[in-house]
Amino acid sequence: MSTGPGVVNTPEQQHLPSALLSPLHYSVRQKIQDALVAFSLANLIFIGAWFSALYDLDHGYFNKLRVTAPTLLALATNILLFATVAWFIMRARRRTRSRWFPVLCHVLILVALLFPIDFCRQKIFRIPDYQVVMFLKRPMVLVALLGGLVLFVWKHRWIARGAAVLVGILSPLALATLARIFALLLGLQHLQQHDREPVLAAPALPKPGAPRVLWIIFDETDQRIAFEQRPPTLKLPEFDRLRNESLYCTNAFPPGDATILSMPQLISGVRLSSVAITEPCDLTVKLAATNIQTTWKALGSVFGAARQLGVNTGLVGWYHPYARILENDLNYCSWYPHQQFEVVRAARFQDSLINQFGSLGGAVWARTRFASMCRGSLQDSLNLVTNETYGLMLLHLPPPHRPGIYLPDQQRYTAWGMPKTTAYFNNLALADRYLGEIRRALDSAGESERTWIVLSADHSWRESRLYDARRDLRVPYLVKPPGQPHSSLYSSQFNTVLTHDLLLAILRSELKDAESVGNWLDQHRSTEPTAIMKNTE
């Protein structure tokens, strides 16, 4: 028996009641199945977007923007919109007589599955992208990929059908995602997030003639690569200029090998053995000397000590939520979250839509966001250093940290990928450019003659072994007093955690020139080793 013209019953259908074999019933059931597959596929495509917004594994510590109704509504809209488009494509495939359109649909479903696969690579297995590239370059892998391509061409219908079945099985995950979104919208569930960005105290009138200190941290700058064994093609004229005008320290070690561990120590002046994220506005830390557990806020900061001296303080930074942690110690703060933590959020619905759609671009979108953050932090830095109100200023700037975003030969940003070593060298050139712009701004504002410059890094280049199979923990450390440039060398080993006390000594006018800084370092330096953390920024 046939259910309609051109339709032949399968053996399974011959045992079904005749009412279930009507063309109308079969068509409705097929549409529902396609809808579930399309909905599940859309959910998997946006897995990176909704996971970072709906599940606060970092307690919201790294986020500046809260997850609000615009972000949640945009997530639901994007998933349902993509599901609708996928459903129409699937319906069109069933009706078309074209020979190539079904093949295109089969390719699209397999491409769509690359999004959840890449998500698992990053979040579950934590496999770096360069390891994937190296793996794919192996001859046996290339042969296997070629064999897989041949198999797909031969059996693309079976492969696509199996993929569709798998996607359909995961449809409850899509329903759970939508349920989570609406539970958050209705207040039935809650994310652990900060309440607000704090309002900082207004600066006081600066003391006439008081010294100013500009503390610059270029994230992940490597002493060996930047100064001692620089690639021949890498030109860093501003770094070289500052070296020739400063006390140049060649044996400086950071307190930690990761931003999350190093910056709290540099700012507090206290050695730590570990840090942990337990809430949106602070870190739980363990003191290296006693193993006592406390919080970053409880340690105090160089900015709080400077405020007690009557000095106005300002900070431009990234990664850490500096305003929330140092709210009582700063008069000005502009901070940017790491691009991977806030890629899908926005204050407005339409911006959230765009960000979430853009996040499908993966590394290209991340580099675009990183470049935007770098440009914004530079502009904020220029505004801060030229304002004579502030006496202690920290610029914790992203370059040369990955991803690579700069083409020095063309002096422009790029969103396209490059080898990791090239990316680091190019970003190091970007840091050099930023240093030049900052110093020229100081000169134009007439502030160079009373501003000390202390330049260093939170940690060295962790992937330097990709370049020459070597790793050096040392970071640059240059101290330039105001006034006439004078070059001097300091080669004794020390840990840069002493920067906290050095800055305060300068602000108290206890140090006058590079020679006095060298003598101070001799009296206060320690050779404590750098604390190492794995799988951190």
C-alpha positions as CSV (number, residue, x, y, z in Angstrom):
1,M,0.0,0.0,0.0
2,S,1.2,3.5,-0.8
3,T,0.7,6.7,1.3
4,G,0.6,8.8,-1.8
5,P,1.9,9.2,-5.3
6,G,5.5,8.4,-5.6
7,V,5.8,7.3,-1.9
8,V,6.6,3.7,-1.1
9,N,6.0,2.3,2.4
10,T,8.9,0.8,4.2
11,P,8.5,-2.5,5.9
12,E,8.2,-0.6,9.2
13,Q,5.4,1.6,7.9
14,Q,3.4,-1.4,6.7
15,H,2.8,-2.4,10.3
16,L,1.6,1.1,11.4
17,P,-2.1,2.0,11.6
18,S,-3.4,3.5,8.4
19,A,-4.2,6.8,10.2
20,L,-0.5,7.4,10.9
21,L,0.4,6.8,7.3
22,S,-1.5,9.7,5.9
23,P,0.6,12.2,3.8
24,L,-0.5,15.0,6.2
25,H,0.6,13.2,9.4
26,Y,3.9,12.1,7.8
27,S,4.6,15.7,6.6
28,V,3.9,17.2,10.1
29,R,6.1,14.7,11.8
30,Q,8.9,15.4,9.4
31,K,8.6,19.1,9.9
32,I,8.8,18.6,13.7
33,Q,11.9,16.4,13.4
34,D,13.5,19.0,11.1
35,A,12.6,21.8,13.6
36,L,14.2,19.9,16.5
37,V,17.4,19.3,14.5
38,A,17.5,22.9,13.3
39,F,17.0,24.2,16.9
40,S,19.7,21.9,18.3
41,L,22.1,22.8,15.5
42,A,21.6,26.5,16.1
43,N,22.2,26.0,19.8
44,L,25.4,24.1,19.1
45,I,26.6,26.8,16.7
46,F,26.2,29.4,19.5
47,I,27.6,27.2,22.3
48,G,30.5,29.5,22.9
49,A,28.2,32.5,23.2
50,W,25.6,31.1,25.5
51,F,28.1,29.1,27.7
52,S,30.1,32.2,28.6
53,A,27.0,34.2,29.3
54,L,24.8,31.7,31.1
55,Y,27.3,29.9,33.3
56,D,29.5,32.0,35.6
57,L,32.5,29.6,36.1
58,D,34.7,32.6,36.9
59,H,32.1,34.2,39.2
60,G,32.0,37.2,36.9
61,Y,35.5,38.3,38.1
62,F,36.8,39.0,34.6
63,N,33.6,40.7,33.3
64,K,33.0,44.5,33.3
65,L,29.5,44.2,31.8
66,R,26.8,42.3,33.6
67,V,24.6,39.7,31.9
68,T,21.4,41.7,31.5
69,A,18.1,41.4,29.6
70,P,19.5,42.8,26.3
71,T,22.2,40.1,26.2
72,L,19.8,37.3,27.2
73,L,17.2,38.4,24.7
74,A,19.8,38.6,22.0
75,L,21.0,35.1,22.7
76,A,17.4,33.7,22.4
77,T,16.9,35.7,19.2
78,N,20.1,34.5,17.6
79,I,19.4,30.9,18.4
80,L,15.8,31.0,17.2
81,L,16.7,33.0,14.1
82,F,19.5,30.6,13.1
83,A,17.1,27.7,13.9
84,T,14.5,29.2,11.6
85,V,17.0,29.7,8.7
86,A,18.3,26.1,9.2
87,W,14.8,24.7,9.2
88,F,13.9,26.5,5.9
89,I,17.1,25.2,4.3
90,M,16.2,21.6,5.4
91,R,12.7,22.0,4.0
92,A,14.1,23.3,0.8
93,R,16.5,20.4,0.5
94,R,13.6,17.9,0.8
95,R,11.7,19.6,-2.0
96,T,14.5,20.4,-4.4
97,R,15.3,18.3,-7.5
98,S,18.8,19.9,-7.7
99,R,21.6,17.5,-7.6
100,W,24.1,19.8,-5.9
101,F,21.9,21.6,-3.3
102,P,21.7,18.5,-1.0
103,V,25.5,18.1,-1.2
104,L,25.8,21.8,-0.1
105,C,23.4,21.2,2.8
106,H,25.4,18.1,3.9
107,V,28.6,20.2,3.8
108,L,27.0,23.0,5.8
109,I,25.8,20.7,8.6
110,L,29.4,19.3,9.0
111,V,30.9,22.8,9.0
112,A,28.3,23.8,11.7
113,L,29.5,21.0,13.9
114,L,33.0,22.5,13.9
115,F,31.8,25.2,16.3
116,P,31.0,22.8,19.2
117,I,34.1,20.7,18.4
118,D,36.3,23.8,18.7
119,F,34.5,24.8,21.9
120,C,35.3,21.4,23.4
121,R,39.0,21.8,22.3
122,Q,39.3,25.1,24.1
123,K,37.1,24.7,27.2
124,I,37.3,20.9,28.0
125,F,40.5,19.6,26.6
126,R,42.4,22.9,26.7
127,I,44.3,22.2,23.5
128,P,46.1,25.3,22.2
129,D,45.4,26.2,18.6
130,Y,49.0,26.0,17.6
131,Q,49.1,22.4,18.7
132,V,46.1,21.7,16.5
133,V,48.0,23.2,13.5
134,M,51.1,21.2,14.3
135,F,49.0,18.0,14.5
136,L,47.3,18.7,11.2
137,K,50.7,19.2,9.5
138,R,51.7,15.6,10.2
139,P,51.9,13.4,7.1
140,M,49.7,10.6,8.5
141,V,47.1,13.2,9.6
142,L,47.0,14.7,6.1
143,V,46.6,11.3,4.6
144,A,43.7,10.6,7.1
145,L,42.1,13.9,6.2
146,L,42.3,13.1,2.5
147,G,40.8,9.7,3.2
148,G,38.0,11.4,5.1
149,L,37.3,13.8,2.3
150,V,37.1,10.9,-0.2
151,L,34.7,9.1,2.2
152,F,32.5,12.1,2.5
153,V,32.3,12.6,-1.2
154,W,31.3,8.9,-1.6
155,K,29.0,8.6,1.4
156,H,28.0,12.2,2.2
157,R,24.3,11.2,2.6
158,W,25.0,8.6,5.2
159,I,27.5,10.9,7.0
160,A,25.1,13.9,7.0
161,R,22.3,11.6,8.1
162,G,24.4,10.4,11.1
163,A,25.3,13.9,12.0
164,A,21.7,15.0,11.9
165,V,20.7,12.1,14.2
166,L,23.5,13.1,16.6
167,V,22.3,16.8,16.5
168,G,18.7,15.6,17.1
169,I,19.8,13.6,20.1
170,L,21.3,16.8,21.6
171,S,18.1,18.8,21.2
172,P,17.3,18.6,24.9
173,L,20.4,20.7,25.5
174,A,18.9,23.4,23.3
175,L,15.7,23.3,25.3
176,A,17.8,23.6,28.5
177,T,19.6,26.6,27.1
178,L,16.3,28.4,26.2
179,A,14.9,27.5,29.6
180,R,18.0,28.9,31.4
181,I,17.7,32.1,29.4
182,F,14.1,32.7,30.4
183,A,14.7,31.6,34.0
184,L,17.3,34.3,34.2
185,L,15.1,36.9,32.5
186,L,12.2,36.1,34.9
187,G,14.5,36.1,38.0
188,L,13.9,32.5,38.8
189,Q,17.7,31.9,38.6
190,H,20.6,34.2,39.2
191,L,24.2,34.6,38.1
192,Q,27.0,35.6,40.5
193,Q,27.9,39.0,39.3
194,H,29.1,42.3,40.6
195,D,26.4,44.8,41.6
196,R,28.0,47.9,39.9
197,E,31.2,49.5,39.0
198,P,32.2,51.7,41.9
199,V,32.3,55.5,42.0
200,L,35.9,56.6,42.8
201,A,36.8,59.5,45.0
202,A,37.5,62.8,43.3
203,P,41.1,63.9,43.1
204,A,42.5,66.5,45.5
205,L,44.5,69.5,44.4
206,P,48.0,68.3,43.6
207,K,51.0,69.6,45.5
208,P,53.1,72.0,43.5
209,G,56.4,70.6,42.5
210,A,55.7,67.1,43.8
211,P,57.2,64.3,41.8
212,R,55.0,62.2,39.5
213,V,55.6,58.6,38.7
214,L,54.4,56.8,35.5
215,W,54.6,53.1,36.0
216,I,54.2,51.2,32.7
217,I,53.6,47.4,32.5
218,F,53.6,46.0,29.0
219,D,52.1,42.6,29.5
220,E,54.4,39.6,28.8
221,T,57.4,41.6,27.7
222,D,60.5,39.5,27.7
223,Q,63.9,41.0,28.7
224,R,65.9,38.5,26.6
225,I,63.8,39.0,23.4
226,A,63.3,42.7,23.8
227,F,66.8,43.7,24.6
228,E,69.5,41.0,24.6
229,Q,68.7,38.6,21.8
230,R,66.3,40.6,19.7
231,P,65.6,39.2,16.2
232,P,67.6,41.2,13.6
233,T,64.4,42.4,11.8
234,L,62.7,43.7,15.0
235,K,63.2,47.4,15.5
236,L,62.3,48.9,18.9
237,P,63.6,52.5,18.8
238,E,61.6,53.7,21.7
239,F,62.6,50.9,24.0
240,D,66.2,51.6,23.0
241,R,65.8,55.3,23.6
242,L,64.5,54.7,27.1
243,R,67.2,52.3,27.9
244,N,69.8,54.9,26.9
245,E,68.2,57.4,29.3
246,S,67.5,55.1,32.3
247,L,68.9,52.9,35.0
248,Y,68.7,49.7,33.0
249,C,68.3,46.5,35.1
250,T,69.3,43.3,33.3
251,N,68.5,40.8,36.0
252,A,64.9,41.5,37.1
253,F,62.5,38.6,37.9
254,P,58.7,39.1,38.2
255,P,56.9,37.8,41.3
256,G,54.7,35.6,39.2
257,D,54.6,34.0,35.8
258,A,51.0,34.9,35.1
259,T,49.0,38.1,35.1
260,I,46.6,36.9,37.7
261,L,49.3,36.1,40.1
262,S,51.9,38.7,39.3
263,M,49.8,42.0,39.3
264,P,48.4,41.5,42.8
265,Q,52.0,41.1,44.1
266,L,53.3,44.1,42.2
267,I,50.5,46.4,43.4
268,S,50.5,45.2,47.0
269,G,54.2,44.6,47.5
270,V,53.4,41.3,49.2
271,R,54.7,37.9,48.0
272,L,51.9,35.4,47.3
273,S,52.1,31.6,46.6
274,S,48.7,31.2,45.0
275,V,45.5,33.0,44.0
276,A,41.9,31.8,43.4
277,I,38.8,33.4,42.0
278,T,35.9,33.1,44.5
279,E,33.8,36.2,43.9
280,P,33.3,39.0,41.3
281,C,35.2,41.8,43.1
282,D,38.2,40.2,44.8
283,L,40.8,37.4,44.7
284,T,41.4,34.9,47.5
285,V,45.2,34.8,48.0
286,K,47.7,32.8,50.0
287,L,50.7,34.6,51.6
288,A,54.0,33.0,50.5
289,A,55.7,33.6,53.9
290,T,53.0,32.1,56.2
291,N,50.5,30.3,54.0
292,I,47.8,32.4,55.6
293,Q,44.8,32.8,53.3
294,T,43.3,36.3,52.8
295,T,42.1,38.6,50.0
296,W,43.8,40.9,47.6
297,K,41.8,43.9,49.0
298,A,43.0,43.1,52.5
299,L,46.7,43.4,51.4
300,G,46.5,47.1,50.7
301,S,48.1,48.7,47.7
302,V,50.7,51.2,46.6
303,F,47.9,53.4,45.5
304,G,46.4,53.5,48.9
305,A,49.8,54.3,50.4
306,A,50.2,57.1,47.8
307,R,46.8,58.5,48.7
308,Q,47.9,58.8,52.3
309,L,50.9,60.9,51.1
310,G,48.4,63.2,49.4
311,V,49.0,61.9,45.9
312,N,46.2,61.5,43.4
313,T,46.3,58.0,41.7
314,G,45.1,56.8,38.3
315,L,45.2,53.5,36.5
316,V,44.6,52.2,33.0
317,G,44.6,48.5,32.7
318,W,43.1,45.3,31.5
319,Y,42.3,41.7,32.6
320,H,41.9,42.4,36.4
321,P,38.7,44.4,37.5
322,Y,41.0,47.0,39.0
323,A,38.2,49.5,39.8
324,R,36.3,47.0,41.9
325,I,39.4,45.8,43.8
326,L,41.1,49.1,44.3
327,E,38.0,51.3,44.6
328,N,39.2,53.0,47.8
329,D,42.7,53.6,46.5
330,L,42.1,55.2,43.1
331,N,40.9,58.5,41.9
332,Y,40.7,57.4,38.3
333,C,40.4,54.0,36.7
334,S,39.8,52.7,33.2
335,W,40.0,48.9,32.8
336,Y,39.2,46.5,30.0
337,P,38.3,42.8,30.4
338,H,40.2,40.2,28.5
339,Q,38.5,39.8,25.1
340,Q,37.7,36.1,25.6
341,F,35.5,36.8,28.7
342,E,33.2,39.4,27.4
343,V,32.8,38.7,23.7
344,V,29.0,38.4,23.6
345,R,27.9,41.0,26.1
346,A,26.7,44.6,25.4
347,A,24.5,47.2,27.1
348,R,22.1,47.3,24.1
349,F,20.1,44.6,22.4
350,Q,21.4,45.3,18.9
351,D,25.0,45.4,20.0
352,S,24.6,42.1,21.8
353,L,23.2,40.6,18.6
354,I,26.2,41.8,16.6
355,N,28.7,40.6,19.2
356,Q,27.2,37.2,19.5
357,F,27.0,36.8,15.7
358,G,30.6,38.2,15.4
359,S,31.8,35.6,18.0
360,L,31.2,32.9,15.4
361,G,34.2,34.4,13.7
362,G,36.4,32.8,16.4
363,A,40.0,34.0,16.3
364,V,39.3,36.8,13.7
365,W,36.6,38.3,16.0
366,A,38.8,37.9,19.1
367,R,41.6,39.8,17.3
368,T,39.2,42.5,16.2
369,R,38.1,43.0,19.8
370,F,41.7,42.9,21.1
371,A,42.8,45.6,18.7
372,S,39.8,47.7,19.8
373,M,40.8,47.3,23.4
374,C,44.4,48.2,22.7
375,R,43.4,51.4,20.9
376,G,41.0,52.3,23.7
377,S,43.6,51.7,26.5
378,L,46.2,53.8,24.6
379,Q,43.8,56.7,24.3
380,D,42.9,56.5,28.0
381,S,46.6,56.4,28.8
382,L,47.3,59.5,26.9
383,N,44.5,61.3,28.6
384,L,45.8,60.2,32.0
385,V,49.5,60.9,31.7
386,T,48.9,64.5,30.4
387,N,46.7,65.4,33.3
388,E,48.9,67.1,35.9
389,T,46.4,66.2,38.6
390,Y,47.7,62.6,39.0
391,G,50.9,61.8,40.8
392,L,51.0,58.0,40.6
393,M,49.8,56.4,37.4
394,L,49.9,52.7,36.4
395,L,49.4,51.8,32.7
396,H,49.0,48.0,32.5
397,L,48.8,47.7,28.7
398,P,48.0,44.6,26.6
399,P,50.8,44.4,24.0
400,P,52.9,42.3,23.4
401,H,50.4,39.8,24.8
402,R,48.7,37.6,22.2
403,P,46.9,37.5,19.9
404,G,49.0,39.2,17.2
405,I,47.2,42.2,15.8
406,Y,49.8,44.5,14.4
407,L,51.8,44.9,11.1
408,P,54.7,47.1,11.9
409,D,55.9,47.5,8.3
410,Q,52.5,48.9,7.4
411,Q,51.9,50.5,10.9
412,R,48.3,49.2,11.1
413,Y,46.2,46.7,13.0
414,T,45.0,43.4,11.4
415,A,42.5,40.8,12.4
416,W,44.1,38.1,10.3
417,G,46.2,35.4,11.9
418,M,49.9,35.0,11.8
419,P,52.5,32.6,13.3
420,K,52.8,32.9,17.1
421,T,56.4,34.0,17.0
422,T,55.7,36.6,14.4
423,A,52.6,37.7,16.4
424,Y,54.7,38.3,19.5
425,F,57.4,40.3,17.7
426,N,54.8,42.4,15.9
427,N,53.0,43.1,19.1
428,L,56.3,44.0,20.7
429,A,56.7,46.6,18.0
430,L,53.2,47.8,18.9
431,A,54.3,48.2,22.5
432,D,57.3,50.2,21.3
433,R,55.0,52.5,19.3
434,Y,52.7,53.0,22.4
435,L,55.8,53.9,24.5
436,G,56.7,56.5,21.9
437,E,53.2,58.0,21.8
438,I,53.1,58.2,25.6
439,R,56.4,59.9,25.9
440,R,55.6,62.4,23.2
441,A,52.3,63.2,25.0
442,L,54.3,63.8,28.2
443,D,56.6,66.2,26.3
444,S,53.8,68.1,24.7
445,A,52.0,68.5,28.0
446,G,55.2,69.8,29.7
447,E,55.2,67.0,32.2
448,S,58.4,65.2,31.3
449,E,60.6,67.3,33.5
450,R,58.9,66.1,36.7
451,T,57.7,62.6,35.8
452,W,59.6,59.5,36.6
453,I,59.1,56.5,34.3
454,V,59.3,53.0,35.6
455,L,58.9,50.4,32.8
456,S,58.6,46.6,33.3
457,A,56.3,43.6,32.7
458,D,54.2,41.3,34.8
459,H,55.8,38.2,33.3
460,S,58.0,37.2,30.3
461,W,57.1,35.5,27.1
462,R,55.7,32.1,28.1
463,E,55.8,30.7,24.5
464,S,59.4,31.8,23.7
465,R,60.3,28.1,23.3
466,L,58.4,28.2,20.0
467,Y,61.0,30.7,18.8
468,D,64.3,29.3,19.9
469,A,63.5,26.4,22.4
470,R,64.6,28.7,25.3
471,R,62.7,30.2,28.2
472,D,63.9,33.1,30.3
473,L,61.8,34.4,33.2
474,R,63.5,37.8,33.3
475,V,61.5,41.0,32.5
476,P,62.7,44.4,31.5
477,Y,63.1,46.9,34.3
478,L,64.0,50.5,33.5
479,V,63.9,53.5,35.8
480,K,64.1,57.0,34.2
481,P,64.4,60.0,36.5
482,P,63.1,63.3,35.2
483,G,65.6,65.8,33.8
484,Q,68.7,65.1,31.8
485,P,68.9,61.6,30.3
486,H,71.6,59.4,31.8
487,S,72.3,55.8,31.1
488,S,73.5,53.4,33.8
489,L,73.5,49.6,34.2
490,Y,72.3,47.5,37.1
491,S,73.1,43.8,36.8
492,S,72.3,42.4,40.3
493,Q,69.4,40.0,40.5
494,F,66.2,41.1,42.2
495,N,62.5,40.4,42.3
496,T,60.3,43.2,41.0
497,V,57.8,42.9,43.9
498,L,59.9,45.7,45.4
499,T,58.4,48.1,42.9
500,H,55.7,48.9,45.5
501,D,58.3,50.3,47.9
502,L,60.4,51.9,45.2
503,L,57.5,54.0,43.9
504,L,56.7,55.2,47.4
505,A,60.3,56.1,48.0
506,I,60.2,58.2,44.8
507,L,56.9,59.9,45.8
508,R,58.5,60.8,49.2
509,S,61.3,62.4,47.3
510,E,63.8,60.0,48.9
511,L,65.4,59.3,45.5
512,K,66.8,61.9,43.2
513,D,68.6,60.2,40.3
514,A,69.6,56.9,38.8
515,E,72.5,56.5,41.2
516,S,70.3,56.8,44.2
517,V,67.9,54.3,42.7
518,G,70.8,51.8,42.2
519,N,71.8,52.2,45.9
520,W,68.2,51.8,47.0
521,L,67.9,48.5,45.0
522,D,71.1,47.2,46.6
523,Q,69.6,47.7,50.1
524,H,66.1,46.3,49.3
525,R,66.5,43.7,46.6
526,S,65.7,40.0,47.1
527,T,66.3,37.0,45.0
528,E,63.0,35.2,45.7
529,P,62.0,33.0,42.7
530,T,59.2,33.6,40.4
531,A,56.0,31.8,41.4
532,I,54.7,29.6,38.5
533,M,51.1,29.0,37.5
534,K,49.9,26.9,34.6
535,N,47.1,27.5,32.1
536,T,46.7,31.1,33.0
537,E,47.0,34.4,31.3
